[in-house]
């Protein structure tokens, strides 16, 4: 897969999740089994903001991404694998938390195998 296609897929995922965390954080938190309280809602919205920013970055670099940019995104997703795995194993998230681990894992692999545009 070329990097433009991969990053377009990443844009869609980032923006969908960003909108969920920004607009309906209570619902998203509940789906993931996270206790819904004002602090969690605030943190979810901050996370949504970060995901929206990431989606915008993915969109802006999708035609020019080189191996260095993809490595940076790979590191981001590898950390996401670790955090989501820990959160699920620790019982902070329900078993639905494994879906986050899967998504981060697939994005990590995509970063490693995507062919940068020449």
Secondary structure, DSSP 8 states (H G I E B T S, - for coil): -BHHHHHHHHHHHHHHHHHHHHH-HHHHHHHTT----HHHHHHHHHHHHHHHHHHHHHHHHTTT--HHHHHHHHHHHHHHHHHHHHHHHTTSS-TTHHHHHHHHHHHHHHHHH-B---
